[in-house]
Amino acid sequence: MILELFALKNYKTLEQFKDASGNTAITTEMIVYIVIILIVSLIYTAGAISLSWNYNNYIGTSSGMKIFYAILVFIAPSIYYPIYGLVLSPVKSLRVANAKRI
């Protein structure tokens, strides 16, 4: 009971809101960071799309499927890179084929 009265008495002092009308303008540093992040993201995505396109050319996939796979890779390049490196890499396939010939 005493704690409840104390909480009600000090409610206004405990629940103070800060003024949000401070400096919320977008600065040039923020714009530069956003542009850098977008450029790096585009390079990262373009690399994944290029790997997908070249791999699909290597295995002889049709043009429609190459475009479909490129769109999928554009959506999720972070998923494609490990799959390519661990499973799809033609260099890995060539190594395995050369090891079998020897």
N, CA, C and O atoms as CSV, one atom per row, in Angstrom:
chain,resi,resn,atom,element,x,y,z
A,1,MET,N,N,0.827,-1.189,0.000
A,1,MET,CA,C,0.000,0.000,0.000
A,1,MET,C,C,0.870,1.251,0.000
A,1,MET,O,O,0.602,2.201,-0.736
A,2,ILE,N,N,1.900,1.249,0.818
A,2,ILE,CA,C,2.779,2.413,0.897
A,2,ILE,C,C,3.524,2.583,-0.434
A,2,ILE,O,O,3.701,3.700,-0.918
A,3,LEU,N,N,3.956,1.459,-1.014
A,3,LEU,CA,C,4.660,1.530,-2.295
A,3,LEU,C,C,3.751,2.053,-3.400
A,3,LEU,O,O,4.193,2.800,-4.273
A,4,GLU,N,N,2.484,1.661,-3.359
A,4,GLU,CA,C,1.541,2.150,-4.359
A,4,GLU,C,C,1.346,3.650,-4.243
A,4,GLU,O,O,1.305,4.350,-5.255
A,5,LEU,N,N,1.225,4.150,-3.025
A,5,LEU,CA,C,1.076,5.593,-2.818
A,5,LEU,C,C,2.340,6.330,-3.263
A,5,LEU,O,O,2.266,7.398,-3.872
A,6,PHE,N,N,3.493,5.750,-2.954
A,6,PHE,CA,C,4.751,6.367,-3.366
A,6,PHE,C,C,4.844,6.419,-4.887
A,6,PHE,O,O,5.292,7.413,-5.458
A,7,ALA,N,N,4.421,5.347,-5.530
A,7,ALA,CA,C,4.471,5.300,-6.990
A,7,ALA,C,C,3.510,6.313,-7.601
A,7,ALA,O,O,3.849,6.966,-8.588
A,8,LEU,N,N,2.319,6.451,-7.029
A,8,LEU,CA,C,1.363,7.428,-7.541
A,8,LEU,C,C,1.854,8.849,-7.306
A,8,LEU,O,O,1.666,9.721,-8.155
A,9,LYS,N,N,2.483,9.085,-6.155
A,9,LYS,CA,C,2.973,10.418,-5.831
A,9,LYS,C,C,4.110,10.833,-6.760
A,9,LYS,O,O,4.179,11.984,-7.189
A,10,ASN,N,N,4.992,9.898,-7.064
A,10,ASN,CA,C,6.164,10.189,-7.886
A,10,ASN,C,C,5.974,9.816,-9.354
A,10,ASN,O,O,6.947,9.707,-10.099
A,11,TYR,N,N,4.728,9.620,-9.767
A,11,TYR,CA,C,4.461,9.202,-11.140
A,11,TYR,C,C,4.974,10.211,-12.154
A,11,TYR,O,O,5.590,9.837,-13.152
A,12,LYS,N,N,4.727,11.468,-11.904
A,12,LYS,CA,C,5.144,12.476,-12.867
A,12,LYS,C,C,6.653,12.623,-12.917
A,12,LYS,O,O,7.199,12.927,-13.978
A,13,THR,N,N,7.334,12.420,-11.824
A,13,THR,CA,C,8.793,12.543,-11.848
A,13,THR,C,C,9.431,11.310,-12.470
A,13,THR,O,O,10.513,11.406,-13.049
A,14,LEU,N,N,8.786,10.162,-12.364
A,14,LEU,CA,C,9.353,8.937,-12.929
A,14,LEU,C,C,9.108,8.832,-14.428
A,14,LEU,O,O,9.928,8.257,-15.143
A,15,GLU,N,N,8.023,9.364,-14.905
A,15,GLU,CA,C,7.626,9.212,-16.303
A,15,GLU,C,C,7.833,10.505,-17.089
A,15,GLU,O,O,6.910,10.994,-17.740
A,16,GLN,N,N,8.998,11.034,-17.028
A,16,GLN,CA,C,9.265,12.248,-17.792
A,16,GLN,C,C,9.685,11.868,-19.209
A,16,GLN,O,O,10.483,10.956,-19.427
A,17,PHE,N,N,9.132,12.585,-20.137
A,17,PHE,CA,C,9.471,12.364,-21.531
A,17,PHE,C,C,10.461,13.421,-21.976
A,17,PHE,O,O,10.361,14.589,-21.599
A,18,LYS,N,N,11.407,12.997,-22.775
A,18,LYS,CA,C,12.382,13.948,-23.298
A,18,LYS,C,C,11.789,14.677,-24.491
A,18,LYS,O,O,10.935,14.149,-25.204
A,19,ASP,N,N,12.246,15.863,-24.686
A,19,ASP,CA,C,11.786,16.664,-25.811
A,19,ASP,C,C,12.395,16.109,-27.095
A,19,ASP,O,O,13.617,16.026,-27.219
A,20,ALA,N,N,11.556,15.732,-28.039
A,20,ALA,CA,C,12.016,15.146,-29.292
A,20,ALA,C,C,12.168,16.186,-30.390
A,20,ALA,O,O,12.378,15.843,-31.554
A,21,SER,N,N,12.062,17.433,-30.027
A,21,SER,CA,C,12.146,18.468,-31.052
A,21,SER,C,C,13.580,18.944,-31.268
A,21,SER,O,O,13.793,20.040,-31.787
A,22,GLY,N,N,14.549,18.147,-30.882
A,22,GLY,CA,C,15.953,18.510,-31.058
A,22,GLY,C,C,16.361,18.438,-32.515
A,22,GLY,O,O,15.514,18.394,-33.407
A,23,ASN,N,N,17.649,18.426,-32.746
A,23,ASN,CA,C,18.182,18.414,-34.100
A,23,ASN,C,C,18.004,17.024,-34.708
A,23,ASN,O,O,18.751,16.100,-34.389
A,24,THR,N,N,17.031,16.887,-35.567
A,24,THR,CA,C,16.786,15.604,-36.237
A,24,THR,C,C,17.028,15.699,-37.735
A,24,THR,O,O,16.610,14.820,-38.489
A,25,ALA,N,N,17.693,16.749,-38.166
A,25,ALA,CA,C,17.940,16.939,-39.594
A,25,ALA,C,C,18.953,15.912,-40.094
A,25,ALA,O,O,19.823,15.460,-39.351
A,26,ILE,N,N,18.822,15.564,-41.339
A,26,ILE,CA,C,19.776,14.646,-41.957
A,26,ILE,C,C,21.028,15.448,-42.306
A,26,ILE,O,O,20.973,16.458,-43.008
A,27,THR,N,N,22.138,14.971,-41.801
A,27,THR,CA,C,23.393,15.677,-42.052
A,27,THR,C,C,24.066,15.120,-43.297
A,27,THR,O,O,23.675,14.076,-43.819
A,28,THR,N,N,25.074,15.828,-43.757
A,28,THR,CA,C,25.808,15.357,-44.937
A,28,THR,C,C,26.563,14.072,-44.632
A,28,THR,O,O,26.757,13.248,-45.526
A,29,GLU,N,N,26.998,13.882,-43.377
A,29,GLU,CA,C,27.672,12.628,-43.022
A,29,GLU,C,C,26.725,11.447,-43.195
A,29,GLU,O,O,27.124,10.394,-43.692
A,30,MET,N,N,25.489,11.622,-42.792
A,30,MET,CA,C,24.517,10.538,-42.936
A,30,MET,C,C,24.283,10.220,-44.413
A,30,MET,O,O,24.183,9.053,-44.791
A,31,ILE,N,N,24.199,11.236,-45.226
A,31,ILE,CA,C,23.995,11.028,-46.657
A,31,ILE,C,C,25.188,10.303,-47.263
A,31,ILE,O,O,25.013,9.403,-48.083
A,32,VAL,N,N,26.400,10.686,-46.867
A,32,VAL,CA,C,27.604,10.024,-47.374
A,32,VAL,C,C,27.616,8.563,-46.944
A,32,VAL,O,O,27.936,7.692,-47.752
A,33,TYR,N,N,27.275,8.275,-45.686
A,33,TYR,CA,C,27.239,6.891,-45.209
A,33,TYR,C,C,26.198,6.073,-45.973
A,33,TYR,O,O,26.452,4.924,-46.335
A,34,ILE,N,N,25.048,6.656,-46.211
A,34,ILE,CA,C,23.997,5.948,-46.945
A,34,ILE,C,C,24.445,5.655,-48.380
A,34,ILE,O,O,24.210,4.561,-48.893
A,35,VAL,N,N,25.083,6.623,-49.022
A,35,VAL,CA,C,25.568,6.417,-50.394
A,35,VAL,C,C,26.641,5.340,-50.420
A,35,VAL,O,O,26.635,4.491,-51.312
A,36,ILE,N,N,27.564,5.355,-49.458
A,36,ILE,CA,C,28.613,4.331,-49.407
A,36,ILE,C,C,28.005,2.952,-49.193
A,36,ILE,O,O,28.411,1.989,-49.844
A,37,ILE,N,N,27.042,2.849,-48.293
A,37,ILE,CA,C,26.391,1.558,-48.038
A,37,ILE,C,C,25.671,1.070,-49.287
A,37,ILE,O,O,25.733,-0.118,-49.605
A,38,LEU,N,N,24.990,1.958,-50.000
A,38,LEU,CA,C,24.303,1.558,-51.232
A,38,LEU,C,C,25.276,1.093,-52.305
A,38,LEU,O,O,25.015,0.107,-52.994
A,39,ILE,N,N,26.406,1.800,-52.454
A,39,ILE,CA,C,27.407,1.407,-53.459
A,39,ILE,C,C,27.998,0.045,-53.126
A,39,ILE,O,O,28.126,-0.806,-54.006
A,40,VAL,N,N,28.358,-0.170,-51.864
A,40,VAL,CA,C,28.927,-1.461,-51.465
A,40,VAL,C,C,27.893,-2.573,-51.643
A,40,VAL,O,O,28.233,-3.672,-52.083
A,41,SER,N,N,26.650,-2.295,-51.308
A,41,SER,CA,C,25.595,-3.300,-51.486
A,41,SER,C,C,25.395,-3.654,-52.955
A,41,SER,O,O,25.212,-4.823,-53.297
A,42,LEU,N,N,25.430,-2.646,-53.822
A,42,LEU,CA,C,25.276,-2.907,-55.252
A,42,LEU,C,C,26.444,-3.713,-55.813
A,42,LEU,O,O,26.242,-4.604,-56.637
A,43,ILE,N,N,27.657,-3.408,-55.375
A,43,ILE,CA,C,28.818,-4.181,-55.822
A,43,ILE,C,C,28.717,-5.624,-55.345
A,43,ILE,O,O,28.992,-6.556,-56.101
A,44,TYR,N,N,28.323,-5.802,-54.092
A,44,TYR,CA,C,28.165,-7.139,-53.507
A,44,TYR,C,C,27.113,-7.942,-54.275
A,44,TYR,O,O,27.330,-9.109,-54.604
A,45,THR,N,N,25.986,-7.312,-54.555
A,45,THR,CA,C,24.913,-7.977,-55.280
A,45,THR,C,C,25.304,-8.238,-56.729
A,45,THR,O,O,25.009,-9.304,-57.270
A,46,ALA,N,N,25.966,-7.275,-57.357
A,46,ALA,CA,C,26.392,-7.463,-58.752
A,46,ALA,C,C,27.377,-8.617,-58.869
A,46,ALA,O,O,27.339,-9.359,-59.850
A,47,GLY,N,N,28.251,-8.781,-57.892
A,47,GLY,CA,C,29.178,-9.912,-57.899
A,47,GLY,C,C,28.458,-11.240,-57.835
A,47,GLY,O,O,28.814,-12.180,-58.545
A,48,ALA,N,N,27.443,-11.324,-56.984
A,48,ALA,CA,C,26.679,-12.566,-56.871
A,48,ALA,C,C,25.901,-12.848,-58.156
A,48,ALA,O,O,25.832,-13.991,-58.608
A,49,ILE,N,N,25.321,-11.810,-58.736
A,49,ILE,CA,C,24.585,-11.997,-59.993
A,49,ILE,C,C,25.526,-12.434,-61.105
A,49,ILE,O,O,25.174,-13.292,-61.914
A,50,SER,N,N,26.715,-11.855,-61.152
A,50,SER,CA,C,27.693,-12.242,-62.167
A,50,SER,C,C,28.114,-13.701,-62.009
A,50,SER,O,O,28.221,-14.430,-62.995
A,51,LEU,N,N,28.350,-14.123,-60.775
A,51,LEU,CA,C,28.701,-15.532,-60.547
A,51,LEU,C,C,27.561,-16.448,-60.992
A,51,LEU,O,O,27.793,-17.473,-61.634
A,52,SER,N,N,26.333,-16.073,-60.646
A,52,SER,CA,C,25.188,-16.890,-61.027
A,52,SER,C,C,25.053,-16.967,-62.547
A,52,SER,O,O,24.852,-18.047,-63.103
A,53,TRP,N,N,25.163,-15.825,-63.212
A,53,TRP,CA,C,25.012,-15.783,-64.668
A,53,TRP,C,C,26.097,-16.613,-65.349
A,53,TRP,O,O,25.807,-17.391,-66.258
A,54,ASN,N,N,27.344,-16.445,-64.911
A,54,ASN,CA,C,28.449,-17.185,-65.524
A,54,ASN,C,C,28.351,-18.678,-65.250
A,54,ASN,O,O,28.650,-19.488,-66.127
A,55,TYR,N,N,27.936,-19.051,-64.043
A,55,TYR,CA,C,27.776,-20.470,-63.749
A,55,TYR,C,C,26.678,-21.079,-64.613
A,55,TYR,O,O,26.829,-22.187,-65.128
A,56,ASN,N,N,25.574,-20.353,-64.772
A,56,ASN,CA,C,24.484,-20.876,-65.591
A,56,ASN,C,C,24.865,-20.930,-67.069
A,56,ASN,O,O,24.389,-21.807,-67.790
A,57,ASN,N,N,25.712,-20.013,-67.537
A,57,ASN,CA,C,26.261,-20.137,-68.893
A,57,ASN,C,C,27.147,-21.365,-68.996
A,57,ASN,O,O,27.116,-22.080,-69.998
A,58,TYR,N,N,27.935,-21.608,-67.960
A,58,TYR,CA,C,28.871,-22.733,-67.937
A,58,TYR,C,C,28.138,-24.073,-68.046
A,58,TYR,O,O,28.603,-24.985,-68.731
A,59,ILE,N,N,26.994,-24.188,-67.369
A,59,ILE,CA,C,26.286,-25.466,-67.400
A,59,ILE,C,C,25.228,-25.524,-68.506
A,59,ILE,O,O,24.597,-26.564,-68.698
A,60,GLY,N,N,25.027,-24.417,-69.239
A,60,GLY,CA,C,24.116,-24.430,-70.382
A,60,GLY,C,C,22.654,-24.241,-70.046
A,60,GLY,O,O,21.793,-24.843,-70.688
A,61,THR,N,N,22.355,-23.430,-69.067
A,61,THR,CA,C,20.967,-23.149,-68.699
A,61,THR,C,C,20.327,-22.216,-69.720
A,61,THR,O,O,21.014,-21.402,-70.337
A,62,SER,N,N,19.018,-22.331,-69.900
A,62,SER,CA,C,18.313,-21.469,-70.853
A,62,SER,C,C,18.290,-20.021,-70.362
A,62,SER,O,O,18.489,-19.750,-69.177
A,63,SER,N,N,18.045,-19.098,-71.291
A,63,SER,CA,C,18.064,-17.670,-70.953
A,63,SER,C,C,17.011,-17.302,-69.916
A,63,SER,O,O,17.280,-16.503,-69.020
A,64,GLY,N,N,15.822,-17.872,-70.028
A,64,GLY,CA,C,14.772,-17.583,-69.056
A,64,GLY,C,C,15.145,-17.995,-67.647
A,64,GLY,O,O,14.885,-17.273,-66.684
A,65,MET,N,N,15.759,-19.168,-67.536
A,65,MET,CA,C,16.173,-19.633,-66.213
A,65,MET,C,C,17.341,-18.815,-65.682
A,65,MET,O,O,17.435,-18.585,-64.476
A,66,LYS,N,N,18.243,-18.369,-66.574
A,66,LYS,CA,C,19.348,-17.520,-66.122
A,66,LYS,C,C,18.817,-16.221,-65.532
A,66,LYS,O,O,19.312,-15.749,-64.508
A,67,ILE,N,N,17.804,-15.642,-66.183
A,67,ILE,CA,C,17.209,-14.406,-65.672
A,67,ILE,C,C,16.488,-14.672,-64.352
A,67,ILE,O,O,16.584,-13.871,-63.422
A,68,PHE,N,N,15.778,-15.773,-64.265
A,68,PHE,CA,C,15.089,-16.134,-63.029
A,68,PHE,C,C,16.082,-16.303,-61.879
A,68,PHE,O,O,15.859,-15.792,-60.782
A,69,TYR,N,N,17.184,-17.027,-62.134
A,69,TYR,CA,C,18.196,-17.213,-61.092
A,69,TYR,C,C,18.874,-15.897,-60.725
A,69,TYR,O,O,19.206,-15.673,-59.561
A,70,ALA,N,N,19.080,-15.030,-61.706
A,70,ALA,CA,C,19.685,-13.725,-61.421
A,70,ALA,C,C,18.778,-12.895,-60.514
A,70,ALA,O,O,19.258,-12.202,-59.617
A,71,ILE,N,N,17.475,-12.967,-60.746
A,71,ILE,CA,C,16.533,-12.242,-59.879
A,71,ILE,C,C,16.560,-12.819,-58.463
A,71,ILE,O,O,16.549,-12.068,-57.488
A,72,LEU,N,N,16.597,-14.135,-58.346
A,72,LEU,CA,C,16.686,-14.752,-57.020
A,72,LEU,C,C,17.962,-14.338,-56.298
A,72,LEU,O,O,17.945,-14.053,-55.101
A,73,VAL,N,N,19.055,-14.310,-57.028
A,73,VAL,CA,C,20.327,-13.922,-56.421
A,73,VAL,C,C,20.311,-12.444,-56.040
A,73,VAL,O,O,20.910,-12.062,-55.034
A,74,PHE,N,N,19.639,-11.612,-56.824
A,74,PHE,CA,C,19.515,-10.200,-56.478
A,74,PHE,C,C,18.783,-10.039,-55.150
A,74,PHE,O,O,19.114,-9.156,-54.358
A,75,ILE,N,N,17.794,-10.888,-54.908
A,75,ILE,CA,C,17.024,-10.811,-53.665
A,75,ILE,C,C,17.853,-11.279,-52.468
A,75,ILE,O,O,17.753,-10.692,-51.390
A,76,ALA,N,N,18.661,-12.315,-52.635
A,76,ALA,CA,C,19.378,-12.887,-51.497
A,76,ALA,C,C,20.814,-13.266,-51.859
A,76,ALA,O,O,21.129,-14.454,-51.932
A,77,PRO,N,N,21.691,-12.287,-52.087
A,77,PRO,CA,C,23.071,-12.629,-52.441
A,77,PRO,C,C,23.849,-13.272,-51.294
A,77,PRO,O,O,24.770,-14.052,-51.536
A,78,SER,N,N,23.495,-12.959,-50.066
A,78,SER,CA,C,24.206,-13.532,-48.917
A,78,SER,C,C,23.953,-15.027,-48.782
A,78,SER,O,O,24.751,-15.743,-48.178
A,79,ILE,N,N,22.863,-15.492,-49.334
A,79,ILE,CA,C,22.599,-16.930,-49.339
A,79,ILE,C,C,23.324,-17.586,-50.503
A,79,ILE,O,O,23.763,-18.730,-50.390
A,80,TYR,N,N,23.455,-16.877,-51.623
A,80,TYR,CA,C,24.045,-17.473,-52.824
A,80,TYR,C,C,25.557,-17.671,-52.692
A,80,TYR,O,O,26.082,-18.694,-53.131
A,81,TYR,N,N,26.258,-16.712,-52.098
A,81,TYR,CA,C,27.719,-16.819,-52.008
A,81,TYR,C,C,28.189,-18.114,-51.339
A,81,TYR,O,O,29.046,-18.796,-51.901
A,82,PRO,N,N,27.664,-18.486,-50.159
A,82,PRO,CA,C,28.117,-19.760,-49.580
A,82,PRO,C,C,27.732,-20.971,-50.407
A,82,PRO,O,O,28.505,-21.923,-50.511
A,83,ILE,N,N,26.534,-20.943,-51.003
A,83,ILE,CA,C,26.129,-22.078,-51.841
A,83,ILE,C,C,27.072,-22.210,-53.028
A,83,ILE,O,O,27.491,-23.315,-53.375
A,84,TYR,N,N,27.405,-21.087,-53.647
A,84,TYR,CA,C,28.316,-21.126,-54.782
A,84,TYR,C,C,29.693,-21.631,-54.359
A,84,TYR,O,O,30.280,-22.483,-55.027
A,85,GLY,N,N,30.197,-21.112,-53.265
A,85,GLY,CA,C,31.538,-21.484,-52.829
A,85,GLY,C,C,31.651,-22.932,-52.396
A,85,GLY,O,O,32.674,-23.574,-52.635
A,86,LEU,N,N,30.613,-23.454,-51.763
A,86,LEU,CA,C,30.677,-24.818,-51.238
A,86,LEU,C,C,30.196,-25.881,-52.216
A,86,LEU,O,O,30.679,-27.013,-52.181
A,87,VAL,N,N,29.260,-25.536,-53.081
A,87,VAL,CA,C,28.616,-26.557,-53.905
A,87,VAL,C,C,28.808,-26.345,-55.400
A,87,VAL,O,O,29.146,-27.285,-56.119
A,88,LEU,N,N,28.597,-25.128,-55.873
A,88,LEU,CA,C,28.464,-24.900,-57.305
A,88,LEU,C,C,29.737,-24.528,-58.046
A,88,LEU,O,O,29.756,-24.582,-59.275
A,89,SER,N,N,30.778,-24.163,-57.363
A,89,SER,CA,C,31.961,-23.614,-58.008
A,89,SER,C,C,32.502,-24.525,-59.112
A,89,SER,O,O,32.820,-25.686,-58.854
A,90,PRO,N,N,32.611,-24.001,-60.354
A,90,PRO,CA,C,33.166,-24.816,-61.440
A,90,PRO,C,C,34.625,-25.178,-61.196
A,90,PRO,O,O,35.085,-26.225,-61.652
A,91,VAL,N,N,35.345,-24.339,-60.494
A,91,VAL,CA,C,36.743,-24.647,-60.186
A,91,VAL,C,C,36.814,-25.898,-59.320
A,91,VAL,O,O,37.681,-26.749,-59.522
A,92,LYS,N,N,35.906,-26.011,-58.358
A,92,LYS,CA,C,35.860,-27.200,-57.523
A,92,LYS,C,C,35.520,-28.428,-58.365
A,92,LYS,O,O,36.102,-29.499,-58.187
A,93,SER,N,N,34.568,-28.257,-59.288
A,93,SER,CA,C,34.194,-29.374,-60.161
A,93,SER,C,C,35.361,-29.798,-61.040
A,93,SER,O,O,35.571,-30.992,-61.255
A,94,LEU,N,N,36.128,-28.824,-61.555
A,94,LEU,CA,C,37.290,-29.150,-62.381
A,94,LEU,C,C,38.366,-29.864,-61.574
A,94,LEU,O,O,39.014,-30.782,-62.078
A,95,ARG,N,N,38.558,-29.454,-60.338
A,95,ARG,CA,C,39.541,-30.130,-59.485
A,95,ARG,C,C,39.162,-31.574,-59.251
A,95,ARG,O,O,40.006,-32.469,-59.319
A,96,VAL,N,N,37.878,-31.801,-58.973
A,96,VAL,CA,C,37.387,-33.160,-58.736
A,96,VAL,C,C,37.554,-33.997,-60.011
A,96,VAL,O,O,37.977,-35.150,-59.941
A,97,ALA,N,N,37.225,-33.425,-61.167
A,97,ALA,CA,C,37.359,-34.156,-62.426
A,97,ALA,C,C,38.806,-34.468,-62.725
A,97,ALA,O,O,39.111,-35.570,-63.181
A,98,ASN,N,N,39.720,-33.522,-62.480
A,98,ASN,CA,C,41.140,-33.764,-62.716
A,98,ASN,C,C,41.691,-34.797,-61.742
A,98,ASN,O,O,42.562,-35.588,-62.104
A,99,ALA,N,N,41.189,-34.795,-60.505
A,99,ALA,CA,C,41.659,-35.774,-59.524
A,99,ALA,C,C,41.218,-37.177,-59.911
A,99,ALA,O,O,41.938,-38.142,-59.654
A,100,LYS,N,N,40.047,-37.306,-60.523
A,100,LYS,CA,C,39.554,-38.616,-60.941
A,100,LYS,C,C,40.336,-39.144,-62.135
A,100,LYS,O,O,40.498,-40.355,-62.285
A,101,ARG,N,N,40.829,-38.232,-62.997
A,101,ARG,CA,C,41.597,-38.668,-64.175
A,101,ARG,C,C,42.977,-39.166,-63.783
A,101,ARG,O,O,43.544,-40.045,-64.432
A,102,ILE,N,N,43.497,-38.607,-62.736
A,102,ILE,CA,C,44.874,-38.978,-62.325
A,102,ILE,C,C,44.862,-40.268,-61.617
A,102,ILE,O,O,45.913,-40.750,-61.194
